[in-house]
C-alpha cells in the first residue's frame, strides 16, 4: 500500500535519534526551529521572541567576560544529548573545556546549562532542569525578561544530591552575584534590550 512521499516528521515519529537528526535535520521545508527530542519524539520550537534572543546574547557576553582566565568556555546553543533518543539545546552552555567542534556535547563536559524562558515555559523551568539534574550537570540557570515591563530575573541553581537548589538570584535593579562556576556580578536589567 502506497503511503505517499517520505516525510521524516511522520515516518520517524517516536523513533528520532541523534543519528537520524544528523542525517535529516534541519528540515528544508520547515521554518527555522530549535530541534529537541524526548524519548524519540522530536520537539520543534520556533525561535524565542527577540527580547529572549537579546537576553541570551547579552548573558553569553557577560559570561564570556567573566570566564576569561578560567578553564571554562561559554557557548550559546549546543546539542546536549542524554541518550541517543533524548537531547536538548540550551540557550547558553558553559563547558569545563573546549567542545573541539563536536556536534553533540557530552553532559560530562557541561558545567552549566541555561535557558531564557517565557512565562508559560514548562520545558525551560521543569523538564530541562530535570534532565540536566539526572545527567549530573552541576548548575542550571534560567532567565526571564519582559522588555515592555522592564522586568528581568536571573536564577542560578546548584545540583545538590540529585536536585537543583537555589544558589543565586536577582531581579532588575538588584545585583546578581555568584562565585560559581566562576565569579559574576551584574544587574539583570543589562539583559533588557533598551
Phi and psi restraints in degrees (value plus and minus 20) as a CYANA .aco file:
   2 UNK   PHI     -99.2   -59.2
   2 UNK   PSI     107.3   147.3
   3 UNK   PHI    -119.4   -79.4
   3 UNK   PSI     -22.1    17.9
   4 UNK   PHI      82.3   122.3
   4 UNK   PSI    -197.0  -157.0
   5 UNK   PHI     -86.5   -46.5
   5 UNK   PSI     132.9   172.9
   6 UNK   PHI     -83.2   -43.2
   6 UNK   PSI     111.4   151.4
   7 UNK   PHI    -156.2  -116.2
   7 UNK   PSI      90.0   130.0
   8 UNK   PHI     -78.3   -38.3
   8 UNK   PSI     -51.5   -11.5
   9 UNK   PHI     -83.4   -43.4
   9 UNK   PSI     -56.1   -16.1
  10 UNK   PHI    -107.2   -67.2
  10 UNK   PSI     -69.6   -29.6
  11 UNK   PHI     -90.3   -50.3
  11 UNK   PSI     -44.3    -4.3
  12 UNK   PHI    -127.2   -87.2
  12 UNK   PSI      -7.3    32.7
  13 UNK   PHI     -75.3   -35.3
  13 UNK   PSI     103.3   143.3
  14 UNK   PHI      61.6   101.6
  14 UNK   PSI     -20.4    19.6
  15 UNK   PHI    -143.0  -103.0
  15 UNK   PSI      -9.8    30.2
  16 UNK   PHI     -83.5   -43.5
  16 UNK   PSI     120.2   160.2
  17 UNK   PHI    -156.5  -116.5
  17 UNK   PSI     150.3   190.3
  18 UNK   PHI     -81.6   -41.6
  18 UNK   PSI     -55.2   -15.2
  19 UNK   PHI     -85.5   -45.5
  19 UNK   PSI     -63.9   -23.9
  20 UNK   PHI     -85.3   -45.3
  20 UNK   PSI     -59.0   -19.0
  21 UNK   PHI     -80.7   -40.7
  21 UNK   PSI     -63.1   -23.1
  22 UNK   PHI     -82.1   -42.1
  22 UNK   PSI     -53.5   -13.5
  23 UNK   PHI    -102.6   -62.6
  23 UNK   PSI     -59.0   -19.0
  24 UNK   PHI    -129.6   -89.6
  24 UNK   PSI     -35.9     4.1
  25 UNK   PHI    -124.1   -84.1
  25 UNK   PSI     127.1   167.1
  26 UNK   PHI     -94.6   -54.6
  26 UNK   PSI     134.0   174.0
  27 UNK   PHI     -97.7   -57.7
  27 UNK   PSI     109.1   149.1
  28 UNK   PHI     -88.6   -48.6
  28 UNK   PSI     -42.5    -2.5
  29 UNK   PHI    -123.6   -83.6
  29 UNK   PSI      -8.3    31.7
  30 UNK   PHI    -137.6   -97.6
  30 UNK   PSI     117.2   157.2
  31 UNK   PHI     -76.6   -36.6
  31 UNK   PSI     136.3   176.3
  32 UNK   PHI     -70.7   -30.7
  32 UNK   PSI     115.1   155.1
  33 UNK   PHI    -170.4  -130.4
  33 UNK   PSI     144.7   184.7
  34 UNK   PHI    -110.2   -70.2
  34 UNK   PSI     108.9   148.9
  35 UNK   PHI    -128.1   -88.1
  35 UNK   PSI      95.7   135.7
  36 UNK   PHI    -148.8  -108.8
  36 UNK   PSI     147.7   187.7
  37 UNK   PHI    -165.1  -125.1
  37 UNK   PSI     117.1   157.1
  38 UNK   PHI    -149.8  -109.8
  38 UNK   PSI      90.6   130.6
  39 UNK   PHI      32.9    72.9
  39 UNK   PSI      26.7    66.7
  40 UNK   PHI      64.2   104.2
  40 UNK   PSI     -26.7    13.3
  41 UNK   PHI    -114.9   -74.9
  41 UNK   PSI      96.6   136.6
  42 UNK   PHI     -93.3   -53.3
  42 UNK   PSI     112.4   152.4
  43 UNK   PHI    -136.9   -96.9
  43 UNK   PSI      95.4   135.4
  44 UNK   PHI    -128.2   -88.2
  44 UNK   PSI     109.1   149.1
  45 UNK   PHI    -145.3  -105.3
  45 UNK   PSI     116.1   156.1
  46 UNK   PHI     -84.8   -44.8
  46 UNK   PSI     136.8   176.8
  47 UNK   PHI     -80.5   -40.5
  47 UNK   PSI     128.2   168.2
  48 UNK   PHI     -84.3   -44.3
  48 UNK   PSI     144.5   184.5
  49 UNK   PHI     -78.8   -38.8
  49 UNK   PSI     141.2   181.2
  50 UNK   PHI     -78.2   -38.2
  50 UNK   PSI     -53.2   -13.2
  51 UNK   PHI     -83.8   -43.8
  51 UNK   PSI     -55.3   -15.3
  52 UNK   PHI     -91.8   -51.8
  52 UNK   PSI     -59.2   -19.2
  53 UNK   PHI     -82.8   -42.8
  53 UNK   PSI     -63.2   -23.2
  54 UNK   PHI     -82.4   -42.4
  54 UNK   PSI     -65.9   -25.9
  55 UNK   PHI     -80.7   -40.7
  55 UNK   PSI     -62.3   -22.3
  56 UNK   PHI     -84.2   -44.2
  56 UNK   PSI     -62.6   -22.6
  57 UNK   PHI     -86.1   -46.1
  57 UNK   PSI     -63.7   -23.7
  58 UNK   PHI     -86.2   -46.2
  58 UNK   PSI     -61.0   -21.0
  59 UNK   PHI     -83.9   -43.9
  59 UNK   PSI     -61.5   -21.5
  60 UNK   PHI     -80.5   -40.5
  60 UNK   PSI     -63.1   -23.1
  61 UNK   PHI     -80.1   -40.1
  61 UNK   PSI     -68.8   -28.8
  62 UNK   PHI     -82.1   -42.1
  62 UNK   PSI     -59.5   -19.5
  63 UNK   PHI     -89.0   -49.0
  63 UNK   PSI     -59.5   -19.5
  64 UNK   PHI     -80.4   -40.4
  64 UNK   PSI     -65.4   -25.4
  65 UNK   PHI     -80.6   -40.6
  65 UNK   PSI     -63.7   -23.7
  66 UNK   PHI     -88.9   -48.9
  66 UNK   PSI     -51.1   -11.1
  67 UNK   PHI    -102.8   -62.8
  67 UNK   PSI     -29.6    10.4
  68 UNK   PHI     -76.3   -36.3
  68 UNK   PSI     116.2   156.2
  69 UNK   PHI      64.0   104.0
  69 UNK   PSI     -20.5    19.5
  70 UNK   PHI    -129.7   -89.7
  70 UNK   PSI     149.4   189.4
  71 UNK   PHI     -97.3   -57.3
  71 UNK   PSI     -24.5    15.5
  72 UNK   PHI    -100.0   -60.0
  72 UNK   PSI     129.1   169.1
  73 UNK   PHI    -143.4  -103.4
  73 UNK   PSI     112.8   152.8
  74 UNK   PHI    -121.5   -81.5
  74 UNK   PSI     106.0   146.0
  75 UNK   PHI    -141.1  -101.1
  75 UNK   PSI     140.0   180.0
  76 UNK   PHI    -100.9   -60.9
  76 UNK   PSI    -150.6  -110.6
  77 UNK   PHI     -92.1   -52.1
  77 UNK   PSI     111.4   151.4
  78 UNK   PHI    -149.4  -109.4
  78 UNK   PSI     143.5   183.5
  79 UNK   PHI    -107.2   -67.2
  79 UNK   PSI      94.1   134.1
  80 UNK   PHI    -133.3   -93.3
  80 UNK   PSI      78.6   118.6
  81 UNK   PHI    -108.9   -68.9
  81 UNK   PSI     122.4   162.4
  82 UNK   PHI    -125.1   -85.1
  82 UNK   PSI     -55.9   -15.9
  83 UNK   PHI    -164.3  -124.3
  83 UNK   PSI     151.3   191.3
  84 UNK   PHI     -81.5   -41.5
  84 UNK   PSI     -41.0    -1.0
  85 UNK   PHI    -123.6   -83.6
  85 UNK   PSI     -11.0    29.0
  86 UNK   PHI    -167.0  -127.0
  86 UNK   PSI      96.1   136.1
  87 UNK   PHI    -172.1  -132.1
  87 UNK   PSI     139.2   179.2
  88 UNK   PHI    -150.2  -110.2
  88 UNK   PSI     150.4   190.4
  89 UNK   PHI    -149.6  -109.6
  89 UNK   PSI      67.5   107.5
  90 UNK   PHI     -81.1   -41.1
  90 UNK   PSI     135.3   175.3
  91 UNK   PHI     -94.5   -54.5
  91 UNK   PSI     -52.5   -12.5
  92 UNK   PHI    -158.8  -118.8
  92 UNK   PSI     118.8   158.8
  93 UNK   PHI    -158.2  -118.2
  93 UNK   PSI     108.9   148.9
  94 UNK   PHI    -128.3   -88.3
  94 UNK   PSI     103.3   143.3
  95 UNK   PHI    -126.5   -86.5
  95 UNK   PSI     134.3   174.3
  96 UNK   PHI    -108.7   -68.7
  96 UNK   PSI       2.8    42.8
  97 UNK   PHI     152.1   192.1
  97 UNK   PSI    -193.0  -153.0
  98 UNK   PHI     -96.2   -56.2
  98 UNK   PSI     123.2   163.2
  99 UNK   PHI     -98.1   -58.1
  99 UNK   PSI     -32.6     7.4
 100 UNK   PHI      32.1    72.1
 100 UNK   PSI      19.0    59.0
 101 UNK   PHI      58.3    98.3
 101 UNK   PSI      -9.2    30.8
 102 UNK   PHI     -84.2   -44.2
 102 UNK   PSI     120.3   160.3
 103 UNK   PHI     -96.2   -56.2
 103 UNK   PSI     -59.7   -19.7
 104 UNK   PHI    -134.9   -94.9
 104 UNK   PSI      99.3   139.3
 105 UNK   PHI    -117.3   -77.3
 105 UNK   PSI      98.4   138.4
 106 UNK   PHI     -85.7   -45.7
 106 UNK   PSI     120.0   160.0
 107 UNK   PHI     -76.1   -36.1
 107 UNK   PSI     -48.7    -8.7
 108 UNK   PHI     -85.0   -45.0
 108 UNK   PSI     -38.2     1.8
 109 UNK   PHI    -109.8   -69.8
 109 UNK   PSI     -32.2     7.8
 110 UNK   PHI    -112.7   -72.7
 110 UNK   PSI     106.8   146.8
 111 UNK   PHI    -116.9   -76.9
 111 UNK   PSI     -54.3   -14.3
 112 UNK   PHI    -166.8  -126.8
 112 UNK   PSI     115.1   155.1
 113 UNK   PHI    -138.5   -98.5
 113 UNK   PSI     119.6   159.6
 114 UNK   PHI    -160.7  -120.7
 114 UNK   PSI     132.5   172.5
 115 UNK   PHI    -152.9  -112.9
 115 UNK   PSI     120.6   160.6
 116 UNK   PHI    -116.3   -76.3
 116 UNK   PSI      91.4   131.4
 117 UNK   PHI    -123.9   -83.9
 117 UNK   PSI     136.1   176.1
 118 UNK   PHI    -109.7   -69.7
 118 UNK   PSI     139.6   179.6
 119 UNK   PHI     -76.2   -36.2
 119 UNK   PSI     -50.2   -10.2
 120 UNK   PHI    -120.4   -80.4
 120 UNK   PSI      -9.9    30.1
 121 UNK   PHI     -94.1   -54.1
 121 UNK   PSI      86.4   126.4
 122 UNK   PHI     -97.5   -57.5
 122 UNK   PSI     -59.5   -19.5
 123 UNK   PHI     -81.4   -41.4
 123 UNK   PSI     -63.9   -23.9
 124 UNK   PHI     -93.5   -53.5
 124 UNK   PSI     -45.0    -5.0
 125 UNK   PHI    -119.5   -79.5
 125 UNK   PSI     -47.4    -7.4
 126 UNK   PHI    -141.9  -101.9
 126 UNK   PSI     -78.6   -38.6
 127 UNK   PHI     -84.9   -44.9
 127 UNK   PSI     -71.4   -31.4
 128 UNK   PHI     -87.2   -47.2
 128 UNK   PSI     -62.5   -22.5
 129 UNK   PHI     -81.4   -41.4
 129 UNK   PSI     -55.0   -15.0
 130 UNK   PHI     -83.2   -43.2
 130 UNK   PSI     -65.8   -25.8
 131 UNK   PHI     -81.6   -41.6
 131 UNK   PSI     -63.9   -23.9
 132 UNK   PHI     -86.0   -46.0
 132 UNK   PSI     -59.7   -19.7
 133 UNK   PHI     -84.1   -44.1
 133 UNK   PSI     -64.1   -24.1
 134 UNK   PHI     -81.0   -41.0
 134 UNK   PSI     -50.5   -10.5
 135 UNK   PHI    -104.3   -64.3
 135 UNK   PSI     -25.8    14.2
 136 UNK   PHI      61.2   101.2
 136 UNK   PSI       1.3    41.3
 137 UNK   PHI     -91.3   -51.3
 137 UNK   PSI     102.2   142.2
 138 UNK   PHI     -80.8   -40.8
 138 UNK   PSI     -52.7   -12.7
 139 UNK   PHI    -154.6  -114.6
 139 UNK   PSI     126.5   166.5
 140 UNK   PHI    -151.9  -111.9
 140 UNK   PSI     115.1   155.1
 141 UNK   PHI    -144.9  -104.9
 141 UNK   PSI     112.9   152.9
 142 UNK   PHI    -151.2  -111.2
 142 UNK   PSI     124.6   164.6
 143 UNK   PHI    -147.6  -107.6
 143 UNK   PSI     121.5   161.5
 144 UNK   PHI    -152.7  -112.7
 144 UNK   PSI     112.5   152.5
 145 UNK   PHI    -148.2  -108.2
 145 UNK   PSI     129.7   169.7
 146 UNK   PHI    -159.3  -119.3
 146 UNK   PSI      80.1   120.1
 147 UNK   PHI     -81.0   -41.0
 147 UNK   PSI     -65.3   -25.3
 148 UNK   PHI     -80.4   -40.4
 148 UNK   PSI     -56.8   -16.8
 149 UNK   PHI    -116.2   -76.2
 149 UNK   PSI     -18.3    21.7
 150 UNK   PHI      34.4    74.4
 150 UNK   PSI      23.0    63.0
 151 UNK   PHI    -132.5   -92.5
 151 UNK   PSI     121.8   161.8
 152 UNK   PHI    -169.6  -129.6
 152 UNK   PSI     122.1   162.1
 153 UNK   PHI    -158.5  -118.5
 153 UNK   PSI     118.5   158.5
 154 UNK   PHI    -145.7  -105.7
 154 UNK   PSI     107.8   147.8
 155 UNK   PHI    -149.8  -109.8
 155 UNK   PSI     101.5   141.5
 156 UNK   PHI    -129.5   -89.5
 156 UNK   PSI     111.6   151.6
 157 UNK   PHI    -138.6   -98.6
 157 UNK   PSI     123.1   163.1
 158 UNK   PHI    -134.6   -94.6
 158 UNK   PSI     117.9   157.9
 159 UNK   PHI     -90.2   -50.2
 159 UNK   PSI     109.2   149.2
 160 UNK   PHI    -160.5  -120.5
 160 UNK   PSI      87.9   127.9
 161 UNK   PHI      33.2    73.2
 161 UNK   PSI      25.9    65.9
 162 UNK   PHI      63.3   103.3
 162 UNK   PSI     -17.7    22.3
 163 UNK   PHI    -151.8  -111.8
 163 UNK   PSI     121.4   161.4
 164 UNK   PHI     -99.2   -59.2
 164 UNK   PSI     111.3   151.3
 165 UNK   PHI    -138.5   -98.5
 165 UNK   PSI     125.5   165.5
 166 UNK   PHI     -75.4   -35.4
 166 UNK   PSI     114.7   154.7
 167 UNK   PHI    -140.0  -100.0
 167 UNK   PSI     -63.4   -23.4
 168 UNK   PHI    -174.3  -134.3
 168 UNK   PSI     130.9   170.9
 169 UNK   PHI    -187.3  -147.3
 169 UNK   PSI     138.5   178.5
 170 UNK   PHI    -184.8  -144.8
 170 UNK   PSI     137.5   177.5
 171 UNK   PHI    -129.3   -89.3
 171 UNK   PSI     146.5   186.5
 172 UNK   PHI     -74.1   -34.1
 172 UNK   PSI     115.5   155.5
 173 UNK   PHI      74.1   114.1
 173 UNK   PSI     -31.2     8.8
 174 UNK   PHI    -127.8   -87.8
 174 UNK   PSI     160.0   200.0
 175 UNK   PHI    -131.3   -91.3
 175 UNK   PSI     100.4   140.4
 176 UNK   PHI    -104.1   -64.1
 176 UNK   PSI     102.7   142.7
 177 UNK   PHI    -154.6  -114.6
 177 UNK   PSI     115.5   155.5
 178 UNK   PHI    -168.7  -128.7
 178 UNK   PSI     131.8   171.8
 179 UNK   PHI    -123.0   -83.0
 179 UNK   PSI     -31.9     8.1
 180 UNK   PHI    -146.7  -106.7
 180 UNK   PSI     126.6   166.6
 181 UNK   PHI     -92.4   -52.4
 181 UNK   PSI     -30.9     9.1
 182 UNK   PHI    -174.1  -134.1
 182 UNK   PSI     137.4   177.4
 183 UNK   PHI     -82.4   -42.4
 183 UNK   PSI     112.2   152.2
 184 UNK   PHI    -162.2  -122.2
 184 UNK   PSI     125.8   165.8
 185 UNK   PHI    -172.4  -132.4
 185 UNK   PSI      99.3   139.3
 186 UNK   PHI    -182.1  -142.1
 186 UNK   PSI     140.7   180.7
 187 UNK   PHI    -107.5   -67.5
 187 UNK   PSI     105.5   145.5
 188 UNK   PHI     -74.8   -34.8
 188 UNK   PSI     -39.4     0.6
 189 UNK   PHI     -80.8   -40.8
 189 UNK   PSI     -41.8    -1.8
 190 UNK   PHI     -85.6   -45.6
 190 UNK   PSI     -34.5     5.5
 191 UNK   PHI    -108.2   -68.2
 191 UNK   PSI     -23.6    16.4
 192 UNK   PHI    -109.2   -69.2
 192 UNK   PSI     122.8   162.8
 193 UNK   PHI    -110.1   -70.1
 193 UNK   PSI      60.7   100.7
